[in-house]
Amino acid sequence: MHYVYILQCSDDTLYTGWTTDLEKRIKNHNEKKGAKYTRSRTPVSLFYCEEYDNKSDALKREAEIKKMPRSKKLMLAK
């Protein structure tokens, strides 16, 4: 399974990424081993997640979400 996720950072910003192991990835972000963006914004928490059967679809969706304004990202979780 492939996951596209949005994290809420400690400064209330949102970070979007993809992974095959969601639990491990969030742990890595919180241990400051994740993306450079989140290293100074820990702790992070899972805000939203989608599952995909293949990497290609997950990466396409990640790109779509990254292009969205914050207001649309916030509406995803509703």
C-alpha positions as a printed Julia matrix, in Angstrom:
78×3 Matrix{Float64}:
   0.0    0.0    0.0
   1.13   3.55  -0.76
   0.01   6.5    1.33
  -0.28  10.21   0.58
  -0.41  12.14   3.82
  -0.65  15.63   5.2
   1.03  16.45   8.49
   0.19  19.35  10.73
   3.4   20.84  12.05
   3.96  22.5   15.42
   3.83  25.95  13.77
   0.4   25.07  12.28
   1.74  24.69   8.74
   0.91  21.65   6.61
   3.37  19.26   4.99
   2.4   16.77   2.25
   4.31  13.6    1.41
   3.98   9.93   0.43
   5.25   6.69   1.9
   4.72   2.95   2.06
   4.94   2.86   5.87
   2.93   5.69   7.37
   3.65   4.96  11.03
   7.4    4.76  10.45
   7.4    7.91   8.32
   5.63  10.0   10.95
   8.03   8.67  13.57
  10.97   9.67  11.35
   9.56  13.18  10.93
   9.21  13.54  14.7
  12.76  12.25  15.24
  13.96  14.95  12.83
  15.03  12.31  10.29
  12.26  13.2    7.84
  12.01  16.03   5.36
  14.11  19.13   5.92
  10.9   21.18   6.13
   9.59  19.3    9.17
  12.88  19.08  11.1
  12.42  22.47  12.74
   8.64  22.1   13.03
   8.28  19.08  15.3
   6.25  17.58  16.72
   4.11  16.8   13.7
   0.81  14.95  13.69
  -1.15  13.19  10.99
  -3.8   15.51   9.61
  -5.02  13.55   6.57
  -4.21  10.38   4.65
  -5.23   8.57   1.45
  -4.32   5.0    0.38
  -3.29   3.9   -3.11
  -2.5    0.52  -4.62
   0.47   1.78  -6.62
   3.24   4.33  -6.34
   2.35   6.13  -9.56
  -1.15   7.06  -8.41
   0.15   8.11  -5.0
   2.8   10.4   -6.5
   0.25  11.98  -8.85
  -2.08  12.69  -5.94
   0.77  14.05  -3.82
   1.59  16.52  -6.6
  -2.07  17.56  -6.85
  -2.34  18.17  -3.13
   0.9   20.14  -3.01
  -0.54  22.53  -5.61
  -3.69  23.14  -3.55
  -4.07  26.26  -1.45
  -4.13  25.7    2.3
  -7.9   26.24   2.42
  -8.52  23.29   0.1
  -6.12  21.08   2.04
  -8.03  21.88   5.22
 -11.29  20.86   3.54
  -9.9   17.42   2.66
 -10.15  16.3    6.27
 -13.84  17.18   6.55
